[in-house]
Amino acid sequence: MGLLGRIVAAIVLGVALGHVTPLWGVRVMATFGEIFSQFLGFMIPLIIVGFLSHAHARICKTAGR
């Protein structure tokens, strides 16, 4: 199954679970999703800065050659 098929299957599975799961379960999943989203929003800029600083250090190290 390709990536598009997996995405469609995940959406269908999520909708099906949303109809079967009790309200408290949906709230727990929504809370987890929100916390994970905020975590990614915090970590992605730090990862980018880390990659850029590593590349800058490597360029500076070889600049005198």
N, C-alpha and C positions, 0 to 999 in steps of 0.2 A: 504494500500500500504506500503510495507516495505521500508527500508532505500535505498536499491539498486534501487528500482523503483522510489523513489523520486529523487535520484541523476540523473538517466537517464532522467526523466521528466524535471528536471531543465536544463540539458544540451540541450535537444531538444528545450525547450522553449527559452533558451538563443540564440541558433543558429537561431531560427525562428525570434526572435526579432531583432537580428543583421542584418538580411536581410531586414526587414521592416522599421526599425528605420533610420531616416536621419543621415548623417555623424556627425553633431554636437551632436546628442543624444548619439551616440556611443562614441564620444570623452568624453562627460560628464561622462558616465558610466565608461569608462576606467580610467579617472582621479580619480573618487571616489574610484574605486577598488585599485588604486595605493596608494592613501592616507590612505585608511583603512589597506592595507597591511603593510605600514610603521608604522602605529599606533600599529598594533598587534606586529610587530617586536620589537617595543620599550617597549610595556607593558608586554609581556610574561616573559622576564627576571625579571622585577620588581615584578611580581606576584609570581614567583618561589622564589625569595629572601624573599619576605614577608612570604610565607609558611614555608620556612626553618628557618627563624629567630623566628617565632612563635613556631615551634616545638622545636627548641633549647632552647628557654626560658622556655617552659613547662618541658623539660627534666631537666634543671638546677634547676627549682623550686622544683622538687620532688627528686632530687639526694640525699639529706640529710636524707631521711626517712628510 
